[in-house]
Amino acid sequence: MKLTKPIALAAALVLGTSACFARLTARQAFTEAPQSVFPLLNLDARLDMIDYFESGMANTSKNAMEGQSRITAMTPDKVSISMSEASDYELCLLPTADGDTAIVVIATVATPAPDSRMSVYSKDWGKNLTSGAFSKPVLSDWLSEEGKERAAEVEGLVPFLLISYSYDPASGVLTLTNNTGRFLSSDIYEIVKPCLKGSITYKWNGKQFVP
């Protein structure tokens, strides 16, 4: 039986309202992400990856570089992705102070040691919120008390830092791990090791990540 126009309109409004209040999941955010966020994965590849994971299969999907990608873990708030042999991604949901949701995407390259970049977006992917949500630590933030006393020496011996990121939605904690010792020569690292922190943690407060 066909619905009359008024009834059909009412049904559409109810469904639309329900959709507006439906909770965003990491799975949904992964499928709706623009191609620029996951340039190696088109929508078909992402949907296949979800199907394989939810079916308990270890199958991989071919990405744009002819490599193999797969989902390694998925919860309502987080999707972990093995993008290639040398890179991994995390997509996590962030509850915002105004009751909405933001999305954090962490991309980690494995060579010469794990090194990450992180971006924060609005839930519809329309806005890049990174600059207001996170201030990337500089070398001085990684210095221990001894390192602060030997700052000039450390700066001369450490050309750059390789830092990997990981976010835990359950605790709201973002952990940055210093992997610099994995690419420095052993003799140089022994000199600077007491001067550098092994990790730094941040807490998501609904608006930004704070140390």
C-alpha positions, 0 to 999 in steps of 0.5 A: 500500500502506498503512503499518502504524501503527508504520511510519507513526509512525516516518515521521512522527517522521523528517519531524518531526525533519527539519523541526525541523532545517531551516534557517529562510529569510527566505521562510518567515519572511515567509509565517509572520509575524503579520498585526500585523507586516505589517498591509497584507499578508494571507497570500494577498498575500504568497504571490502576491508570492513567486510573482511574484518567483520567476517573474521577474515585476514584477507587484504585489499589492494591499495592504489600503490598495488600494495596490500591494506587491511583493518587490524582492529575496529571498535565503535571509537577506533579503526586501526589500519595496516596501510602497507608494509611500512605504514599504519593508520589510526582513526579515532573519535573524539567527544567534544565539549559541546556534545559533538564529535571530532575525528583524529587520524594518525599516520605512522611511517615505519622507516627508518623508525616509526614517525607519525603525523596527526590531523584532527577534523570535524565529524563531517570532514569539512574542517581541519581542526588540527591547529587549534586542537594540538601543538606539536612538541618541539625538541625543548619539550623532549628534554629531561632535566639533564637535557635542559642543562645540555640543550646545545649539545643535544641540538648539535647531536640530534638532527631531528626526532622521530616520534610515533603517536597512538590515541586511546579513546577509552582514557582520552590519552594521546601517547607520543613515543620517542623513537630517535634512538632507533636511527641514531648510531649507538655511540651518539645515542648513549650520549644523548639518551639521558637527555631525552624523554622516552614519551610524552602524554596528552589528554583530550579535554573536549577541545584540545590535547593538553600535556 
